Amino acid sequence: MGSLLSSTLNTRALPVDGMPYRYIRSDAPLNLTKEEIQWLLDNNITTLVDLRSVQELENRPCPLWQMEEFTYYHLPVTGGGDIPKSREQLYESYQGMIDEKMVIILNTILNAASNVMYFCTAGKDRTGVVSALLLKRLGVPEDVILEDYMESKENLMNMLTAYAEKNPEADIDIMIPQEENIRKILKQT
């Protein structure tokens, strides 16, 4: 499918009928063009929820938080920011994301006065779990939730492959989205 924004790799609208831009999931929008910022404003996508850690935010701040046109929430998700060493560890990091803070994140997104864009670094793990839980809460069928989750694999494969080539110790099979992990999370919640 590709990304809604040319300066990101993994920005897309959630598959919710009748609400084309209500919920936008993304990788971190760090280098948006003026045209992309205007597109967000034109589509009333003015609530931003940053799921990245404090350290990630300090290292690479989102420039939109300083713009008065946007309402910015920094709600870091614990787990999911580090590269796991095994598939089991990845699933465990997903499980670790489901805590009281997740309820706050989901309620912030659902109760936003405007359309919402929420994001983490790559828009796949933390953003993927938030998206799956949000879609489940909205009554979206599981097969549609899984399809949305797996779209990150397609969108990010080139970036993940390049990362694995530069970092031989990295196991790309662990970094790519795994359908069984999100399926387990959906059954758990």
C-alpha positions in Angstrom: 0.0 0.0 0.0 2.7 2.5 0.9 2.6 5.5 3.1 0.1 8.4 3.0 3.1 10.8 3.5 6.1 10.7 1.3 8.5 11.6 4.1 7.4 8.6 6.2 7.4 4.9 5.4 4.5 3.6 7.4 1.7 6.2 7.6 -1.8 5.0 6.9 -5.4 5.4 7.9 -7.0 2.7 10.1 -9.6 0.7 8.2 -12.7 2.1 9.9 -15.7 2.5 7.7 -17.0 6.0 7.3 -14.0 7.7 9.0 -11.3 7.9 6.4 -8.8 10.0 8.4 -10.1 9.7 11.9 -7.3 7.5 13.1 -3.8 7.6 11.4 -1.0 5.3 12.5 2.5 6.2 11.5 6.2 6.0 12.0 7.7 9.1 13.6 6.8 12.2 11.4 10.2 13.9 11.9 10.8 15.4 8.4 7.4 16.4 7.1 7.3 18.8 4.2 5.2 22.0 4.4 2.7 20.4 2.0 2.4 17.3 4.3 1.8 19.5 7.3 -0.8 21.4 5.3 -2.4 18.1 4.3 -2.7 17.1 8.0 -4.3 20.5 8.8 -6.6 20.3 5.8 -7.8 16.9 7.0 -8.2 18.0 10.6 -5.5 15.6 11.8 -4.3 17.9 14.6 -4.2 15.6 17.6 -0.8 13.9 17.8 0.0 11.0 20.2 3.7 10.2 20.5 4.3 6.7 21.8 8.1 6.9 21.9 10.2 6.8 25.0 11.6 9.9 26.6 15.1 9.1 25.3 13.7 8.6 21.7 11.9 11.9 22.0 15.0 13.7 23.3 17.2 12.2 20.5 14.7 12.9 17.7 12.0 15.4 18.7 8.8 15.7 16.6 8.8 19.2 15.3 5.0 19.3 15.2 4.8 19.5 19.0 5.9 23.2 18.9 3.2 24.2 16.4 0.1 25.8 17.9 -2.2 24.2 15.3 -1.5 20.7 16.9 -2.4 19.2 20.2 0.5 17.0 21.2 0.5 14.2 23.8 3.6 12.3 24.8 2.3 9.0 26.1 5.3 6.6 26.0 4.5 2.9 25.7 6.7 0.7 27.8 8.1 -2.2 25.8 8.6 -2.4 22.1 11.3 0.1 21.7 14.3 -2.2 21.8 15.1 -4.9 19.3 14.2 -8.3 20.8 16.6 -11.2 20.7 13.9 -13.8 20.1 10.3 -14.2 18.9 9.3 -15.0 22.4 10.9 -11.8 23.7 9.0 -9.8 21.0 5.7 -11.3 22.2 6.6 -10.6 25.8 7.4 -7.0 24.9 3.9 -6.8 23.3 2.3 -8.2 26.5 4.3 -5.7 28.6 2.6 -2.9 26.6 -0.8 -3.8 27.9 -1.1 -1.9 31.2 -3.0 1.0 32.7 -1.2 3.4 30.4 -2.6 1.7 27.4 -6.1 2.5 28.6 -5.1 6.2 28.8 -3.6 6.0 25.3 -6.7 4.4 23.8 -9.1 6.9 25.6 -6.9 9.8 24.5 -7.2 8.7 20.9 -10.9 7.8 21.0 -11.9 11.0 22.8 -9.8 13.4 20.7 -11.7 16.5 19.4 -10.0 16.2 16.0 -8.6 13.4 13.8 -5.6 11.7 15.4 -2.2 10.6 14.2 -0.3 8.4 16.7 3.2 7.0 16.1 6.3 5.4 17.5 9.7 5.2 15.8 8.9 2.7 13.0 5.1 2.5 13.4 5.0 -1.3 13.7 5.4 -2.6 17.3 4.0 -0.1 19.8 1.8 1.5 17.1 0.8 -1.9 15.9 -0.4 -3.0 19.4 -2.2 0.3 19.9 -3.9 0.0 16.5 -5.0 -3.6 17.1 -6.5 -2.8 20.4 -8.2 0.3 19.1 -9.6 -1.5 16.1 -10.8 -4.3 18.4 -12.5 -1.8 20.6 -14.2 -0.3 17.6 -15.6 -3.7 16.6 -13.4 -4.2 13.5 -13.2 -7.9 12.5 -10.0 -9.8 13.5 -9.0 -10.5 9.9 -9.1 -6.8 9.1 -7.0 -6.0 12.2 -4.4 -8.6 11.2 -4.3 -7.4 7.6 -3.7 -3.8 8.9 -1.0 -5.0 11.2 0.8 -7.0 8.5 0.8 -4.0 6.1 3.8 -2.7 8.2 5.8 -5.7 7.0 5.3 -4.7 3.4 5.9 -1.0 4.1 9.1 -1.5 6.2 10.7 -4.5 4.5 13.3 -2.5 2.6 14.3 -0.5 5.7 14.5 -3.6 7.9 16.5 -5.5 5.3 19.0 -2.5 5.1 19.2 -2.4 8.9 19.9 -6.2 9.1 22.6 -5.9 6.4 24.4 -3.1 8.4 23.9 -5.0 11.7 24.8 -8.7 11.1 23.9 -9.6 14.7 20.3 -8.5 14.0 17.8 -11.2 13.1 15.4 -9.8 10.5 12.9 -12.6 11.2 12.5 -11.1 14.7 12.2 -7.5 13.6 9.5 -8.0 11.0 5.9 -8.0 12.1 4.6 -11.5 13.0 0.9 -12.1 12.7 0.9 -14.7 15.5 2.0 -12.1 18.0 -0.8 -9.7 17.4 -3.3 -12.6 17.2 -2.2 -13.7 20.7 -2.6 -10.1 22.0 -6.1 -9.9 20.5 -7.0 -13.2 22.3 -5.5 -12.0 25.5 -7.4 -8.7 25.7 
